[in-house]
Amino acid sequence: MREDVERRVLDRLEGALTVGGDPAEALIVAFDYVARAGFARMLSEAHPDGRPDPIAVLLTEQLADAPAPLGAMLAAAWRAALAATAEGASADAARAAIRCLAISHRRPPAGSAPTRYRRAGAG
């Protein structure tokens, strides 16, 4: 069952990212599906068989211009939002927290400092 749900989540994420969506907004699309379907607790946990996180893998592929750990970091934050709602936090609060993950990423020129990230609404 988990693989089927994750496939649906990946389809939603990929679709939202393909149309040029912000990664945080794409995560909200996936979050809303999982929360509405009642799978928050299951998908908030690591794979029981220890395989790589497919959400992190997809985000890493889609955010190819960003530093490598960003996909895994965003996936972990998304899973933390799912865990929070499974423990009783409101879905609105979790969505607001995910929106704070809005990022600006550009490939830095060779030899320059790492890309800077900003909070949503920050200048």
C-alpha positions as CSV (number, residue, x, y, z in Angstrom):
1,M,0.0,0.0,0.0
2,R,2.8,2.4,0.9
3,E,4.4,2.1,-2.6
4,D,1.0,2.9,-4.3
5,V,0.5,6.0,-2.1
6,E,4.1,7.2,-2.7
7,R,3.7,6.7,-6.4
8,R,0.6,9.0,-6.3
9,V,2.5,11.5,-4.2
10,L,5.4,11.4,-6.7
11,D,3.0,12.0,-9.6
12,R,1.5,15.0,-7.8
13,L,5.0,16.5,-6.9
14,E,6.3,15.9,-10.4
15,G,3.3,17.5,-12.0
16,A,3.5,20.6,-9.8
17,L,7.2,21.0,-10.4
18,T,7.0,20.4,-14.1
19,V,4.6,23.3,-14.6
20,G,7.1,25.5,-12.9
21,G,5.7,25.4,-9.4
22,D,7.7,26.5,-6.4
23,P,9.1,23.5,-4.6
24,A,7.3,24.5,-1.4
25,E,4.0,24.8,-3.2
26,A,4.6,21.4,-4.8
27,L,5.1,19.9,-1.4
28,I,1.8,21.4,-0.3
29,V,0.0,19.7,-3.2
30,A,1.5,16.4,-2.0
31,F,0.8,17.2,1.7
32,D,-2.8,18.0,0.9
33,Y,-3.3,14.7,-0.9
34,V,-1.7,12.6,1.9
35,A,-3.5,14.4,4.7
36,R,-6.9,14.2,2.9
37,A,-6.3,10.5,2.1
38,G,-5.4,9.7,5.7
39,F,-1.8,8.5,5.2
40,A,0.0,11.2,7.2
41,R,1.4,8.9,9.8
42,M,2.5,6.2,7.4
43,L,4.3,8.6,5.1
44,S,5.8,10.6,7.9
45,E,8.0,7.6,8.8
46,A,11.1,6.3,7.1
47,H,10.8,3.3,4.8
48,P,10.6,0.2,6.9
49,D,13.0,-1.6,4.6
50,G,15.6,1.2,4.7
51,R,15.5,2.1,1.0
52,P,16.2,5.6,-0.2
53,D,13.4,8.2,0.2
54,P,11.7,8.5,-3.2
55,I,10.4,12.0,-2.3
56,A,14.0,13.2,-1.6
57,V,15.2,11.5,-4.8
58,L,12.6,13.2,-6.9
59,L,13.2,16.6,-5.3
60,T,17.0,16.2,-5.8
61,E,16.5,15.4,-9.5
62,Q,14.0,18.3,-10.0
63,L,16.2,20.8,-8.1
64,A,19.4,19.9,-10.0
65,D,20.8,23.4,-9.8
66,A,20.5,23.4,-6.0
67,P,23.1,22.0,-3.6
68,A,22.8,18.3,-3.4
69,P,21.3,17.9,0.1
70,L,18.4,20.3,-0.6
71,G,16.1,17.6,-1.9
72,A,16.6,15.4,1.2
73,M,16.2,18.4,3.5
74,L,12.9,19.4,1.9
75,A,11.6,15.8,2.0
76,A,12.5,15.6,5.7
77,A,10.7,18.9,6.4
78,W,7.7,17.6,4.5
79,R,7.7,14.4,6.5
80,A,7.9,16.4,9.7
81,A,4.8,18.3,8.7
82,L,3.0,15.0,8.1
83,A,4.2,13.8,11.5
84,A,3.0,17.0,13.2
85,T,-0.5,16.6,11.7
86,A,-0.6,12.9,12.6
87,E,0.1,14.1,16.2
88,G,-2.7,16.6,16.2
89,A,-1.3,19.8,14.6
90,S,-3.6,21.5,12.2
91,A,-3.2,21.1,8.5
92,D,-3.3,24.9,8.1
93,A,-0.3,25.3,10.5
94,A,1.6,22.6,8.6
95,R,0.9,24.2,5.3
96,A,2.0,27.6,6.6
97,A,5.3,26.0,7.9
98,I,5.9,24.4,4.5
99,R,5.3,27.7,2.8
100,C,8.2,29.1,4.9
101,L,10.4,26.7,3.0
102,A,10.0,28.8,-0.2
103,I,13.5,28.9,-1.8
104,S,15.3,30.8,-4.4
105,H,18.0,28.7,-6.1
106,R,20.3,29.6,-8.9
107,R,23.5,27.8,-10.0
108,P,26.3,29.9,-8.5
109,P,29.2,30.9,-10.8
110,A,32.1,28.5,-10.6
111,G,34.2,29.2,-7.5
112,S,31.7,31.5,-5.8
113,A,30.0,31.2,-2.4
114,P,27.0,28.8,-2.1
115,T,23.6,29.8,-3.3
116,R,21.6,31.8,-0.8
117,Y,18.2,30.7,0.4
118,R,15.5,33.0,1.7
119,R,12.3,32.7,3.6
120,A,9.0,33.3,1.7
121,G,8.4,37.1,1.5
122,A,12.0,38.0,2.4
123,G,13.7,40.4,0.0
